[in-house]
Amino acid sequence: MHDVVIVGAGPAGLTAAMYCARGGKKTLVLGNTYSSQQSMGGLYENYPGFPDGIQGIELSERMLAQAQKFGAENQTEQVEKIVPLSNFFRLKTENWQYEARTVILAMGAGHRPLGVPGEKELTARGVSYCVHCDGALFRNKAVVVAGYGNGAARAVLYLANIAGKVHLLCTREKLVAESVYLERIKNLSNYTATFGAEITEIQGDDFVTAVGFKVGNTPRTVKADGVFVEMGMKPNADLAIALGLEMTPGGYVKVNRLNQETSMPGVYAAGDLTGGRLQVATAVGSGASAGISALQYLG
């Protein structure tokens, strides 16, 4: 029986684990920190304390090491089901089950797909959702970044140092991103963009060859060897929904922002799973709040 089991090994989950373990509670983190959005996010220039920036994977490793220093355990198993019992919770993975007096959900969010023909069929064959994982495969080739916002801007800047040509298909009328990214994009020589693009299909047989889209009613095509999708995030909320937690209209776990309580006593949620500003700094803050609340709940 653990005092606290935390589902998810991103910044929210690892921060909560550090607080709970430091508070003397038997704490277990279930999840792979290397598959978190933070670990795959490349260089973070806006996380406090690192004026030169820090790679997401290094930040994750430091957070995990700090939690483990205070006694937190980590298993990379994925939770498949959470069962509330009389005065504890049973968490089932593929190979094992764990019991906890309280649970903190921090499963984060995943990339939202385009939902067009060819996307699913060509995933891992030219379609990718992680520039830092797959960008190196497209050295000196032509790539498309499909999306909008900071995610698309960061993807363009990263790929411009690798690919021969980067074409942004922005699904909005302009790229809305932090000014520092927009200024850097202006200086790129291998970058082009189409705004107000409605992506209709991803073409290719064995691998991606082109992307079909419309601007207004005019169908167009751009040749590409790879497509990087940056259409925002959706919460990984299946466990929360199955548990019967109250959700927001946007599909996030509804919490009391003062203490990260969910609609079920003994269950807290933090990080991107709860919506709001999807930033590492805000995930850390909500993880700390959830950890403190779990300590108070346990007494």
C-alpha positions in Angstrom: 0.0 0.0 0.0 1.5 3.3 -1.1 0.4 6.6 0.5 0.4 8.3 -2.9 0.5 7.0 -6.5 1.0 9.6 -9.2 0.0 8.7 -12.7 2.2 10.5 -15.2 5.9 11.4 -15.2 5.9 14.9 -16.6 6.7 18.1 -14.8 3.4 18.1 -12.8 3.7 14.5 -11.7 7.4 14.7 -10.8 6.9 17.9 -8.8 4.0 16.3 -6.9 6.2 13.3 -6.3 9.0 15.4 -4.9 6.6 17.2 -2.5 5.0 14.0 -1.3 8.2 12.0 -0.8 9.8 14.9 0.9 6.8 15.0 3.2 7.6 11.5 4.3 4.9 9.6 2.3 5.5 6.4 0.5 5.3 7.7 -3.1 5.2 5.9 -6.4 5.2 7.5 -9.9 3.8 5.4 -12.7 4.9 6.5 -16.2 7.9 7.0 -18.4 9.5 10.5 -18.0 11.1 10.2 -21.4 7.8 10.1 -23.2 6.5 13.3 -21.6 5.9 16.4 -23.6 8.6 18.1 -21.6 11.2 15.5 -22.5 10.3 15.8 -26.2 10.0 19.6 -26.2 13.6 20.5 -27.1 15.2 23.7 -25.7 13.2 25.6 -23.0 14.2 29.2 -22.9 11.3 30.4 -20.6 11.7 28.1 -17.6 13.0 30.2 -14.6 16.5 29.7 -13.4 18.1 28.8 -16.7 19.1 32.0 -18.6 20.7 30.0 -21.4 17.8 27.6 -21.6 17.7 23.9 -20.8 16.8 20.9 -22.9 13.5 19.3 -21.9 15.0 15.9 -21.4 17.6 17.2 -19.0 15.0 19.1 -17.0 12.9 15.9 -16.8 15.9 13.9 -15.6 16.7 16.5 -12.9 13.1 16.5 -11.7 13.1 12.7 -11.4 16.4 12.6 -9.6 15.2 15.2 -7.1 12.0 13.2 -6.4 14.0 10.0 -6.1 16.5 11.7 -3.7 13.6 12.1 -1.2 12.5 8.5 -1.7 10.0 8.5 -4.5 9.9 5.4 -6.7 9.3 5.2 -10.4 7.9 2.4 -12.5 7.5 3.0 -16.3 4.3 0.9 -16.5 1.2 2.5 -18.0 -2.0 2.5 -15.9 -4.9 0.9 -17.6 -7.6 1.2 -14.9 -8.2 2.9 -11.6 -10.7 1.3 -9.2 -12.0 3.3 -6.2 -12.6 1.0 -3.2 -13.8 1.7 0.3 -10.8 3.6 1.6 -8.1 3.2 -1.0 -7.6 3.0 -4.8 -6.4 0.1 -6.9 -4.4 0.9 -10.0 -4.0 -1.8 -12.6 -1.3 -1.9 -15.2 -0.7 -4.6 -17.9 1.4 -6.7 -15.6 0.7 -5.6 -12.0 -1.6 -3.7 -9.7 -0.8 -1.1 -7.0 -2.8 0.2 -4.1 -2.8 3.8 -2.8 -4.5 5.9 -0.2 -4.6 8.8 -2.6 -4.0 9.4 -6.3 -2.7 12.3 -8.3 -3.5 12.3 -12.0 -0.9 14.0 -14.2 -1.2 12.2 -17.6 -0.7 15.4 -19.5 -1.9 16.0 -23.0 -1.0 14.7 -26.5 -0.9 16.2 -29.9 -4.2 16.8 -31.7 -4.3 15.1 -35.1 -5.3 16.8 -38.3 -8.0 14.2 -39.0 -7.5 14.0 -42.7 -7.1 11.1 -45.2 -3.5 9.7 -45.2 -2.5 11.0 -41.8 -3.0 7.8 -39.9 -1.8 5.6 -42.7 1.5 7.5 -43.1 2.2 8.1 -39.4 5.9 7.1 -38.9 6.3 7.1 -42.6 6.7 10.8 -43.0 4.0 12.1 -40.7 5.3 13.0 -37.2 4.2 14.9 -34.1 7.6 15.4 -32.7 10.2 17.5 -34.5 12.9 16.7 -31.9 12.3 13.0 -32.3 12.2 12.8 -36.1 13.5 16.0 -37.5 17.0 14.5 -38.2 15.4 12.0 -40.6 14.7 14.9 -43.0 18.1 16.5 -43.4 18.2 18.5 -46.7 14.7 17.4 -47.6 11.4 19.3 -47.9 9.0 19.3 -45.0 5.7 20.8 -44.1 4.7 22.1 -40.7 0.9 22.0 -40.3 -0.6 24.0 -37.6 -0.5 27.3 -35.7 0.8 29.0 -32.6 4.0 28.6 -30.6 4.2 24.9 -31.4 4.3 25.5 -35.1 6.8 28.4 -34.7 9.2 26.3 -32.6 8.9 23.5 -35.2 9.7 25.8 -38.1 12.8 27.2 -36.3 14.1 23.7 -35.3 13.5 22.2 -38.8 15.0 25.1 -40.6 18.5 24.1 -39.3 18.0 20.5 -40.7 15.7 20.4 -43.7 16.4 21.9 -47.1 13.0 23.7 -47.2 10.3 24.3 -44.6 6.8 25.2 -45.7 4.3 26.3 -43.0 0.7 25.5 -43.7 -0.9 27.8 -41.1 -4.5 26.9 -40.5 -5.2 30.5 -39.3 -4.9 33.8 -41.0 -1.6 34.5 -39.3 0.9 32.8 -37.1 0.2 33.9 -33.5 3.4 33.1 -31.5 5.8 34.7 -29.1 7.6 37.7 -30.7 11.0 36.2 -30.1 10.0 33.3 -32.4 8.5 35.5 -35.0 11.6 37.7 -35.2 13.8 34.6 -35.7 11.5 33.2 -38.4 11.9 36.5 -40.4 15.6 35.7 -40.8 15.1 32.2 -42.3 16.2 31.8 -45.9 14.6 28.3 -46.5 11.1 29.1 -45.2 7.8 29.8 -46.9 4.3 30.0 -45.6 0.7 29.7 -46.6 -1.9 31.2 -44.3 -5.5 30.4 -44.0 -4.8 26.9 -45.3 -7.4 24.1 -44.9 -5.4 20.8 -45.1 -7.5 18.2 -46.9 -5.1 15.2 -47.3 -1.6 13.8 -46.9 -0.5 12.0 -50.1 1.9 9.1 -50.5 2.0 5.4 -50.9 4.8 4.0 -48.8 6.0 7.4 -47.6 4.7 11.0 -47.7 5.1 12.7 -51.1 2.8 15.8 -50.8 0.1 17.6 -48.8 -3.2 18.7 -50.3 -4.9 21.8 -49.0 -7.3 24.6 -49.9 -7.1 28.4 -49.5 -10.7 29.5 -49.9 -12.2 27.3 -52.6 -8.9 26.8 -54.4 -7.3 23.4 -54.1 -3.5 23.3 -54.0 -0.7 20.9 -53.4 2.8 21.2 -51.9 5.4 18.5 -52.3 7.0 17.3 -49.1 9.0 14.4 -47.7 7.7 14.9 -44.2 4.8 16.5 -42.4 5.0 17.7 -38.8 1.7 18.3 -37.1 1.3 21.1 -34.6 -2.4 21.5 -34.2 -2.4 22.0 -30.4 -3.0 19.5 -27.6 -5.8 17.3 -26.3 -5.8 16.0 -22.7 -5.0 12.3 -22.0 -8.2 12.0 -20.0 -9.4 8.4 -20.6 -8.5 7.3 -17.1 -10.2 10.3 -15.6 -13.4 9.8 -17.6 -13.5 6.1 -16.8 -13.1 7.0 -13.1 -16.2 9.2 -13.4 -14.5 12.5 -12.6 -16.3 15.7 -13.5 -14.8 17.2 -16.7 -14.8 20.7 -18.3 -16.6 21.4 -21.6 -13.2 21.3 -23.3 -12.6 17.7 -22.1 -10.1 18.5 -19.3 -10.4 17.3 -15.7 -12.3 19.9 -13.6 -10.3 20.9 -10.5 -10.5 23.4 -7.7 -7.7 25.7 -8.7 -6.9 26.5 -5.1 -5.9 22.9 -4.2 -6.2 20.8 -7.4 -9.1 18.7 -5.9 -11.2 16.8 -8.4 -14.8 15.8 -7.9 -13.7 12.5 -6.1 -12.3 12.7 -2.6 -8.7 11.5 -2.5 -8.1 12.2 -6.2 -6.1 15.2 -7.4 -5.1 16.3 -10.9 -2.4 18.6 -12.1 -0.6 19.8 -15.3 -1.9 19.9 -18.8 -4.6 17.4 -18.0 -6.5 20.2 -16.2 -6.2 22.8 -19.0 -5.3 26.4 -18.6 -1.9 27.6 -19.6 -0.1 24.6 -21.0 3.4 25.6 -19.8 6.1 23.7 -17.9 6.1 26.5 -15.2 2.3 26.2 -14.6 2.5 22.4 -14.6 5.1 22.6 -11.9 3.0 25.0 -9.8 -0.1 22.8 -10.0 1.9 19.7 -9.3 3.3 21.4 -6.1 -0.3 22.3 -5.1 -1.6 18.8 -5.7 1.3 17.3 -3.7 0.6 19.6 -0.7 -3.1 18.8 -0.9 -2.4 15.1 -0.9 -0.2 15.5 2.2 -3.0 17.4 3.9 -5.5 14.7 2.9 -3.3 12.0 4.3 -2.8 13.9 7.6 
